Amino acid sequence: MPEDEHATDDADDTPTERDLPVLGHEAGTEPAEGQQPLTAAEPSLPHGLGPLYVVGDVHGYLDELVDALTAQGLIDADGQWTAGNARLWFLGDFTDRGPDGIGVIDLVMRLSAEAAAAGGYCKALMGNHELLLLGAKRFGDTPVNSGAGTATFQAAWLLNGGQKCDMDRLQDVHVQWMSRLDAVVEEDDHLLMHSDTTAYLEYGESIEDVNDTVHEILTRNDADECWDLFRKLTKRFAFRDDAGPQAVRELLDTYGGSRIVHGHSPIPYLLGEVGTEDGEDEQRPVVEGPHLYADGLAIAMDGGVTMAGKLLVVQLPLPH
């Protein structure tokens, strides 16, 4: 089975210890080191904007997100934007599994306004869990054609860590915000996307085409079509192993950029340091920073916060 088809039609999008092949460190690659503190904007930065930061999967871990943003100097002790003209991109997956997904979305929405007022910006990409939550809200128990029998968004959402408290607090403003998120963007020669899959290529030959197609699918509100989008963007591991660099190059050649930055697949899984979602393993995964792999063409940003790993907030480009 090709690696980008490892994810499932039954929407169990997180591999478990029993079904994940244990991997060693890949030849010619190494995890990237550390994170840089907030620094002054360099003269080469575009349009007078400040440094670029990316955030990996948050999954409802609001306290950990606040701590990570504070440590990088992006927010102050009161949670207010304090980074001036810096640029901050979230790579998706704000909800599910953790305790306060709606709180995470509320924080990102607020920081977006505060950053814009300060001359910077805070933006977010569409993750597969945004598609999952939107589907559960819109379609509930409506049967969809999963390719492996009958499924529903509601069942898939619960299976993948859906939190009743998030659904109870989900408001129209949150639904509208998630529905409008882009799927792919290029910043400073980095191609940012949520999932480590080539499935984006099925939705357009340019970044604009992909984002327009995703928005059109969500606007049409067809359960089967939304399910197919969710299923495809739940695929993972396309950039791993021997075929990984070529898969990355195919995306870069199509959409631009010289390096992909993604979330979705936790770094402990990519390295074979498999923990559990509840973090109760005797050996916790050790994540110090992003994982640079696929011949240096891909950066993984999901530090595995759901398995007691680390919520990553990192400045790009990575230090050499």
C-alpha positions, -999 to 999 in steps of 0.1 A, spaced: 0 0 0 15 34 -9 24 54 22 0 83 14 -28 57 15 -20 45 50 -49 64 65 -83 49 65 -117 48 51 -130 41 86 -115 75 97 -92 61 123 -67 86 114 -41 80 141 -20 49 138 -17 28 169 13 9 182 -1 -24 169 -6 -12 133 24 11 129 57 -3 116 85 9 138 110 29 120 146 39 127 160 73 119 161 77 82 194 78 64 207 112 56 181 130 78 181 142 113 156 160 136 160 198 135 175 214 165 158 237 189 137 268 184 148 304 179 135 332 201 116 361 185 141 383 166 139 415 147 127 413 112 155 408 87 159 433 58 151 406 33 117 398 47 88 406 23 67 438 25 82 449 58 68 419 77 84 403 106 97 368 112 76 337 103 64 312 129 45 280 125 25 260 150 19 222 149 -13 203 158 -29 217 190 -58 193 195 -75 212 223 -45 216 245 -50 253 252 -27 257 282 2 241 263 -5 264 233 -4 295 255 28 283 272 45 277 238 34 310 223 45 328 255 79 311 254 85 324 218 75 359 228 44 360 206 20 367 234 24 382 268 14 369 303 -21 381 296 -24 362 264 -23 393 242 -4 395 209 30 411 216 50 402 185 44 433 164 47 425 127 56 388 131 37 363 111 21 332 127 6 302 108 -13 274 125 -11 241 105 -46 229 115 -62 204 139 -74 227 167 -99 204 183 -105 168 194 -87 147 219 -77 176 242 -98 194 267 -106 228 251 -107 228 213 -132 257 212 -109 277 235 -81 271 211 -102 284 182 -113 314 202 -77 323 210 -65 319 173 -94 341 162 -86 368 187 -49 367 180 -57 371 143 -73 404 150 -47 416 174 -18 407 151 -34 424 121 -38 456 142 -1 454 151 10 451 115 16 413 115 -8 384 111 -20 352 126 -36 328 101 -46 291 101 -48 262 77 -75 235 73 -67 203 91 -86 170 87 -101 175 122 -116 207 111 -133 188 83 -143 161 108 -159 185 133 -177 204 105 -190 171 92 -202 160 126 -220 193 131 -236 195 96 -243 158 89 -244 140 122 -255 104 117 -263 108 80 -247 77 63 -219 84 39 -202 61 13 -169 54 31 -155 29 5 -154 3 32 -191 1 42 -214 27 57 -200 53 80 -211 86 96 -193 118 105 -206 116 140 -192 81 146 -159 91 130 -156 122 151 -162 103 183 -137 76 172 -111 102 166 -113 120 199 -144 142 195 -152 161 227 -189 167 237 -179 199 254 -165 212 220 -197 204 202 -218 220 229 -199 252 226 -195 252 188 -212 284 175 -219 296 140 -189 320 141 -166 289 147 -183 270 119 -179 299 95 -143 305 105 -133 268 100 -152 266 67 -131 295 52 -97 282 61 -73 276 33 -57 241 27 -23 252 13 -2 283 14 33 293 4 53 316 28 90 325 24 96 296 0 80 272 25 49 252 13 26 250 43 0 222 45 -16 202 72 -13 166 60 18 147 47 -1 134 17 0 140 -21 -39 140 -21 -38 178 -24 -28 173 -60 -63 158 -67 -79 192 -59 -60 216 -83 -28 224 -101 -22 256 -81 -25 267 -45 -54 290 -55 -72 261 -73 -68 238 -43 -82 263 -18 -110 273 -41 -120 236 -47 -120 229 -9 -141 259 -2 -165 249 -30 -169 214 -16 -177 228 18 -202 253 3 -220 226 -16 -226 208 17 -228 173 1 -221 147 28 -204 122 5 -183 148 -11 -172 162 23 -165 127 35 -142 121 5 -123 153 11 -119 144 48 -108 109 40 -82 120 15 -67 147 37 -65 121 65 -39 101 45 -4 103 59 32 92 56 36 101 19 70 117 25 85 89 45 107 61 34 125 58 0 97 73 -21 92 103 2 116 128 -14 100 123 -48 65 128 -33 76 160 -18 92 172 -50 59 165 -69 41 189 -46 68 215 -46 71 214 -84 33 218 -87 27 245 -60 60 262 -55 84 265 -26 116 246 -18 105 228 14 72 215 28 61 222 64 33 200 77 15 187 108 -8 157 110 16 128 116 32 130 150 70 131 150 71 101 175 53 80 148 76 92 121 106 82 142 91 49 155 91 63 191 55 53 195 36 64 225 -1 63 233 -28 89 229 -33 91 267 4 95 274 5 67 299 34 48 283 63 42 306 86 58 280 73 91 269 82 103 234 110 128 234 104 157 210 127 186 212 118 203 179 106 198 144 117 168 124 136 175 91 134 145 67 128 134 31 163 145 21 158 178 39 127 186 18 101 182 46 96 195 81 72 177 104 56 199 131 32 177 150 52 172 183 26 147 196 10 168 223 -18 143 226 7 116 237 26 138 262 50 150 235 55 187 228 34 214 212 57 230 187 59 267 179 89 272 156 105 301 137 113 295 100 136 291 84 152 264 107 186 272 120 215 255 102 
